[in-house]
């Protein structure tokens, strides 16, 4: 096997290292998703794990639990969209 194989092997190794670095950066990334009027905010990490939920007291209505559920869902969807757009910019969709 000639020098072409050696060069390709080095390039593959370098690409693996770059991908691993990007994965690590994404895992340590935190995004904040918000609902309308920022009544609910959530923080996710790059692995889509929920780290925090913050709920403003003014959106707590005991007669409307569905409203709070919708706000939480909207904030999570916003954070997921941010992660998705950031990860799609990485090579090979990592």
C-alpha distance (Angstrom), angle and dihedral (degrees) to the residues before:
residue distance angle dihedral
X1 . . .
X2 3.77 . .
X3 3.75 136.2 .
X4 3.82 91.5 -78.1
X5 3.79 90.1 67.6
X6 3.80 91.9 47.9
X7 3.81 91.2 49.7
X8 3.82 92.2 48.9
X9 3.80 90.5 48.4
X10 3.82 91.2 52.4
X11 3.81 91.1 48.0
X12 3.81 91.3 49.9
X13 3.81 90.9 50.2
X14 3.81 90.8 49.7
X15 3.81 90.9 49.1
X16 3.82 90.9 50.5
X17 3.80 90.1 52.4
X18 3.81 91.8 49.1
X19 3.81 92.0 49.3
X20 3.80 91.5 48.6
X21 3.81 90.2 50.6
X22 3.81 90.7 50.9
X23 3.80 91.7 48.1
X24 3.78 90.5 51.3
X25 3.81 91.3 49.4
X26 3.80 91.1 49.6
X27 3.82 92.0 49.1
X28 3.80 89.9 53.9
X29 3.79 92.5 44.9
X30 3.79 118.3 109.3
X31 3.78 124.5 -161.1
X32 3.77 129.1 -171.3
X33 3.78 119.3 -143.2
X34 3.76 122.1 -163.0
X35 3.76 137.2 -162.9
X36 3.78 124.7 -142.2
X37 3.80 112.7 -55.9
X38 3.82 88.1 7.7
X39 3.80 90.2 -89.7
X40 3.80 90.5 142.6
X41 3.79 126.5 28.9
X42 3.77 127.9 -177.1
X43 3.78 131.2 -170.1
X44 3.81 120.6 -147.7
X45 3.76 130.3 -178.6
X46 3.79 123.9 -134.8
X47 3.79 90.7 -89.6
X48 3.82 89.6 59.5
X49 3.79 93.2 -109.7
X50 3.79 114.8 150.5
X51 3.80 108.5 -120.3
X52 3.80 103.1 169.1
X53 3.79 142.3 9.6
X54 3.79 120.1 -165.7
X55 3.81 119.1 -171.5
X56 3.79 122.7 -173.0
X57 3.81 112.2 -134.3
X58 3.80 93.5 -127.4
X59 3.80 91.3 70.1
X60 3.81 93.5 55.5
X61 3.79 105.8 104.0
X62 3.82 114.4 163.0
X63 3.79 88.8 -156.2
X64 3.82 93.2 55.4
X65 3.82 112.1 44.6
X66 3.81 89.3 152.1
X67 3.79 89.7 63.6
X68 3.80 91.7 58.2
X69 3.79 90.7 45.5
X70 3.81 89.9 53.5
X71 3.81 91.5 49.9
X72 3.80 92.2 50.9
X73 3.79 91.1 47.9
X74 3.82 91.4 49.2
X75 3.81 92.2 50.5
X76 3.81 91.5 49.3
X77 3.79 92.5 47.9
X78 3.80 89.7 50.2
X79 3.83 91.1 52.9
X80 3.82 92.3 45.9
X81 3.80 90.2 52.1
X82 3.80 90.4 52.3
X83 3.80 91.7 50.9
X84 3.77 91.6 46.0
X85 3.79 93.6 51.9
X86 3.80 91.9 47.0
X87 3.79 94.7 47.5
X88 3.81 92.4 46.8
X89 3.80 88.6 62.0
X90 3.80 90.1 61.6
X91 3.79 118.9 90.1
X92 3.80 115.6 -94.3
X93 3.82 90.8 10.8
X94 3.81 96.5 -78.8
